Amino acid sequence: MSLVRRRPTTEDPKNGRTRAVLARTFHDEVIPRLLMARRQLPAPGAAGEPPAPGREQVADLTALVIHGTDAGSAAYVQALHNRGTSAESITLDLLAPTARHLGRMWEEDACSFGDVTLGMVRLGNVLRLLSGAFAGDTEPLCGAPRALLAQLPGEQHGLGLAIVAQFFRRASWQVRMAPAATGAELTALVAEEWFNIVGLSVACSNSMDALATHIRTIRRASRNPKIGVLVGGPVFVAHPHLSAMVGADATAADGKQAVQQAQSLVSLLAREQ
């Protein structure tokens, strides 16, 4: 989500107290649970996948990415994977919810912008470590559909977009990432290269007018006159009807659904030609 807003120049005492509580929680509750989990780990590849990560695991990872280390965050996720939790489940049920939780904490003044930034960076590092297990040996085939994935220009923290890209690659799509592209750069990309789908990630509801303008510009400039447009992000999870209002073809709640929507859209557009 977009995390650009004015922050106070001096620390609010409430923020300091909240961080102190988080730090105590990390040392008194999270670390003992991590140590216990490591002692109880079965061998990798044990039959039967355990339950998907839930609120407890999200709380653990949130504390680790804010107060811990890169190695500690990676080790925690690797331990879950070793216990049999799939890379897909870790991505959808742990990394994405942790990122959303960090955003809520910042909005509620439970952590600083620096905490969120550090947390997002560490989550991105974990996602990259998982990428091999997630995608396996899948490679795009000759003639595979092509997707351009980008954030709405001006928005920050592209973890959600990176997660969506993993799902597209696993489905053998060719993926072009443009997380920090300007509007002019996005227009130039679709004019120069053929894309079946453009996926745009948006966080804030007050960006809808700008998004609608970008979608119209992309359609006019696209080398593919039948280009499909997908939109995603927290605002569309909460208000999916907004996708039609901004001129998109579809929206999706997560990376797995985004691929399903994109494949259906490509098939539909092919039949219309």
Secondary structure, DSSP 8 states (H G I E B T S, - for coil): --------SS--HHHHHHHHHHHHHIIIIIHHHHHHHHHT---TT-SS------HHHHHHHHHHHHHS-HHHHHHHHHHHHHTT--HHHHIIIIIHHHHHHHHHHHHTTSS-HHHHHHHHHHHHHHHHHHHHHHHTT----TT--EEEEEE-TT----HHHHHHHHHHHHTT-EEEEETT--HHHHHHHHHHS--SEEEEE---GGGHHHHHHHHHHHHHH-SSTT-EEEEESHHHHH-TTHHHHTT-SEEESSHHHHHHHHHHHHHHHHHH-
